Every structure is written in structure tokens, then in C-alpha cells.
Amino acid sequence: MKFNRPLIIASTSPRRQFLMKEVGFQFHVEKPESDESFPDVMQVEAVPKFLAGQKAETFKSTIKDEIVMTADTIVIIDGEILNKPVDRHHAIGMLTRLSGRTHTVITAVCLLDREKQDVFDDLTNVTFNKLSREEIEFYVDTHKPFDKAGAYGAQECLPAGLNPCSQEEIKFLKEINKIDLIEKSINTKTGSGIACIEKITGSYFTVMGLPIHMVYKHLLNF
């Protein structure tokens, strides 16, 4: 997709940039300058929208004709947010907590120009296999997931050969003639990771950090 107006992706996440490029967007990247604090009384499910909006607001005084996209992803288990781990020990503790259980991933996106703001989110449930301490340590030491909420990257944790995309995502990719992104989402590697994920209920791209099928449609309104 091409815009008559420039598009700014205010995220340093390589996964978000990859997805935007794969579906045909042209953009340049800027790093958002905002903290990630939120009110203590805020419901955890509302946090991603709040933070995505906060990031976008920092651009409002400087943009002209541009559209800015910001995003925020959180992992929730037992009503608690698991942020990015601060070190190896923290990452191991997070994955131990997720092992053998189902957790929720929410990604929120904010689209902003000088005239309007559009904030939306998507929720996916992810079920983990039961993992041994050795498997968890191997994953952390191999992939060093310190830049990922919940201490894991979905693309590294899929069982080999599994198509993780939802029917909605598959339909979307067929509509824009980007069906090859499904093939790129399937794990064909062995020996470089562990199959942490047993099942994904909802959008795989939301777990990656950007519900690209929703972003595409919302950007049509701009």
C-alpha cells in the first residue's frame, strides 16, 4: 500500500517493521520518546491502548502531513502484566510462570495525524506447553528475549510446520495477494529453539506485536 502522505512507524521493533514491509507499506522509522508508566488503578486490559496513545501524542506538535503509527504489546497472566525481562533470571522466571498455562496477549495500535487519532487493540490467548527448566534456560540463552514482553517471541516458539495464522489473517493475506507471509510465518527450523507454544487462539500477528490485518484496514480511513 502506498500513501500520498508520509507514514512514520514510531517503533524500533524489528517484528513490527517486518510486518509493515511484508504487506507493502512504505515508511520511515522514528523512536518514540515517552515513558511506559500508567495509573495504578487502570485495568490491565486498558494499558496497551493508553501507552500506544501516549507514544503517539509526543509527535502531535511536530507532524505536518504525516501519519504516525505507535503500538504497545503486553502479556497478561493471573491479572498481572509481564513486561520485558530485565535480565536472565527474570526471563527464566517469566517463562516458568507461563509454562503449561494459557495467557493473554494484547496489542494496541494508535494512528495519529493532525486532525484525528484512532486507537484500537486486539486480544489473543496463547497456551504454552509444559517446559522443563533445561528447555527454558536453553531458550533464554539462545534467543536472549530481553526486548520481548513475557520473555518470548512467538516466531521462535512455534512447533515446526504449524501454520499459526488465524482464518481472519489468512483471508486478509489472500485479499491483498500476500499469501507468502503465511509460509514465512511457519517454523521450518529445528534445533534452534523449543516449541513453547501449544496453541494460539486469535491473531498470530497480534502476538508478534502488530495485528497487521487491522492496521491495514484502519489506515484506509486516513
C-alpha distance (Angstrom), angle and dihedral (degrees) to the residues before:
residue distance angle dihedral
M1 . . .
K2 3.80 . .
F3 3.78 126.9 .
N4 3.77 129.5 -154.4
R5 3.79 83.7 -139.5
P6 3.81 126.7 59.3
L7 3.80 118.8 -100.7
I8 3.80 122.5 -143.3
I9 3.80 119.4 -159.7
A10 3.79 103.8 -157.0
S11 3.78 95.5 -162.5
T12 3.78 133.8 91.0
S13 3.81 91.4 -156.2
P14 3.82 108.7 125.5
R15 3.81 89.6 -155.0
R16 3.81 93.3 58.2
Q17 3.79 91.8 45.9
F18 3.82 90.1 48.9
L19 3.80 92.9 53.2
M20 3.80 93.3 46.9
K21 3.79 91.4 50.7
E22 3.80 93.0 45.3
V23 3.80 93.5 58.7
G24 3.80 92.1 46.8
F25 3.79 107.8 -97.3
Q26 3.79 121.1 149.2
F27 3.80 115.1 -150.1
H28 3.74 147.3 134.9
V29 3.79 125.9 -121.9
E30 3.78 129.2 -121.3
K31 3.78 127.5 174.5
P32 3.82 114.5 -119.6
E33 3.80 114.2 -125.3
S34 3.80 105.4 -148.3
D35 3.77 136.4 106.8
E36 3.78 121.6 -114.6
S37 3.78 99.0 -129.6
F38 3.79 121.9 127.7
P39 3.82 136.5 179.8
D40 3.81 113.7 -73.9
V41 3.80 91.0 -132.4
M42 3.81 93.6 55.4
Q43 3.81 116.1 114.0
V44 3.79 109.1 -111.9
E45 3.82 92.6 -124.4
A46 3.83 89.5 61.0
V47 3.80 95.4 52.0
P48 3.84 99.5 86.6
K49 3.82 93.1 53.5
F50 3.79 90.4 47.0
L51 3.81 93.7 50.2
A52 3.81 94.8 43.3
G53 3.80 88.5 52.3
Q54 3.80 91.8 47.9
K55 3.80 91.0 53.3
A56 3.79 92.5 49.4
E57 3.81 94.4 48.4
T58 3.82 90.6 63.8
F59 3.82 88.1 68.2
K60 3.80 98.6 47.5
S61 3.80 96.7 91.0
T62 3.81 94.5 48.7
I63 3.80 106.1 40.5
K64 3.80 122.7 93.3
D65 3.79 115.2 174.3
E66 3.81 95.6 -11.0
I67 3.78 128.9 114.3
V68 3.80 113.7 -139.2
M69 3.79 123.0 -153.6
T70 3.81 121.2 -164.1
A71 3.80 129.0 171.8
D72 3.78 141.6 -173.7
T73 3.80 130.2 -164.7
I74 3.79 127.7 -163.7
V75 3.79 134.7 -178.3
I76 3.81 116.4 -143.3
I77 3.79 128.4 -164.2
D78 3.81 126.8 162.6
G79 3.81 88.2 -0.4
E80 3.81 91.1 -60.7
I81 3.79 129.4 114.8
L82 3.78 117.9 -124.1
N83 3.80 106.9 -153.7
K84 3.79 127.9 -173.3
P85 3.82 110.9 -52.1
V86 3.78 116.7 -109.3
D87 3.81 95.8 -147.3
R88 3.82 145.5 -11.5
H89 3.79 94.7 -76.9
H90 3.79 91.6 50.6
A91 3.82 92.1 49.0
I92 3.80 92.2 50.1
G93 3.80 89.9 50.4
M94 3.81 92.0 51.6
L95 3.79 94.4 50.1
T96 3.79 90.7 45.6
R97 3.78 88.5 55.2
L98 3.83 92.5 48.5
S99 3.82 93.5 46.2
G100 3.82 113.7 117.3
R101 3.80 93.2 -2.0
T102 3.81 141.8 97.1
H103 3.79 119.5 -114.0
T104 3.79 135.3 175.9
V105 3.79 128.2 -115.1
I106 3.80 119.4 -162.9
T107 3.79 123.4 -173.3
A108 3.79 119.8 -172.9
V109 3.78 125.7 -167.2
C110 3.80 130.1 -161.7
L111 3.81 122.5 -160.8
L112 3.79 114.1 -167.3
D113 3.78 139.5 178.8
R114 3.79 131.0 158.6
E115 3.80 91.9 -84.1
K116 3.78 106.4 41.9
Q117 3.79 148.7 5.8
D118 3.80 125.8 -141.0
V119 3.82 117.4 -168.1
F120 3.80 122.6 179.9
D121 3.79 138.5 155.0
D122 3.78 143.2 -162.3
L123 3.81 132.3 -148.5
T124 3.81 127.8 -147.3
N125 3.80 130.4 178.2
V126 3.80 117.3 -140.2
T127 3.81 124.5 -165.8
F128 3.81 118.5 -156.9
N129 3.76 127.2 -151.3
K130 3.79 117.3 -121.6
L131 3.79 104.8 -87.0
S132 3.78 129.7 -158.3
R133 3.79 122.0 -132.4
E134 3.81 88.6 -111.1
E135 3.81 92.4 53.9
I136 3.79 92.0 49.1
E137 3.80 93.6 48.9
F138 3.81 90.6 46.7
Y139 3.80 91.3 52.8
V140 3.82 94.4 46.9
D141 3.81 93.6 46.0
T142 3.81 93.1 45.5
H143 3.79 101.2 42.7
K144 3.83 102.4 22.6
P145 3.82 93.6 -148.9
F146 3.80 96.0 -166.0
D147 3.81 93.6 129.4
K148 3.81 93.9 54.2
A149 3.79 129.7 87.4
G150 3.79 109.5 -117.0
A151 3.84 90.6 15.8
Y152 3.79 96.8 -89.7
G153 3.77 142.1 89.5
A154 3.79 114.7 -141.4
Q155 3.80 93.1 -143.6
E156 3.81 90.3 59.1
C157 3.79 96.2 46.8
L158 3.79 104.8 52.1
P159 3.79 122.8 116.3
A160 3.79 110.1 -107.6
G161 3.80 113.0 -89.9
L162 3.81 96.8 13.2
N163 3.81 116.9 136.0
P164 3.81 100.6 -142.2
C165 3.82 97.5 -174.4
S166 3.79 119.8 111.4
Q167 3.79 121.9 -126.3
E168 3.81 88.9 -105.7
E169 3.80 90.9 54.4
I170 3.80 92.5 46.5
K171 3.82 90.8 51.0
F172 3.80 90.8 49.2
L173 3.81 93.9 49.5
K174 3.80 90.7 49.4
E175 3.82 90.4 50.7
I176 3.82 92.4 55.3
N177 3.81 93.5 38.5
K178 3.82 93.8 -116.2
I179 3.79 98.4 121.4
D180 3.81 89.5 136.2
L181 3.81 88.0 76.0
I182 3.81 87.4 72.1
E183 3.79 90.4 58.2
K184 3.79 90.2 47.8
S185 3.82 89.0 52.9
I186 3.80 94.3 56.4
N187 3.79 114.9 94.7
T188 3.81 109.1 -124.0
K189 3.80 96.0 164.5
T190 3.78 125.9 98.4
G191 3.77 130.1 -167.1
S192 3.82 96.2 23.1
G193 3.78 98.2 88.1
I194 3.79 146.8 -6.2
A195 3.80 131.6 -94.0
C196 3.78 96.1 -112.6
I197 3.80 92.9 158.3
E198 3.78 120.2 75.8
K199 3.82 98.8 170.4
I200 3.81 141.3 -0.1
T201 3.79 118.5 -155.1
G202 3.78 107.4 -167.2
S203 3.78 133.6 2.5
Y204 3.79 118.3 0.2
F205 3.80 91.2 -163.1
T206 3.80 89.6 56.1
V207 3.81 87.9 59.1
M208 3.82 89.1 48.9
G209 3.79 87.8 56.0
L210 3.80 106.3 -96.5
P211 3.83 130.1 62.0
I212 3.79 90.2 -145.4
H213 3.81 94.1 -179.0
M214 3.82 88.9 60.3
V215 3.81 94.6 42.0
Y216 3.81 90.6 53.7
K217 3.79 93.4 53.1
H218 3.79 95.5 43.3
L219 3.79 91.7 50.4
L220 3.80 88.8 58.3
N221 3.82 85.9 71.3
F222 3.80 89.5 62.6
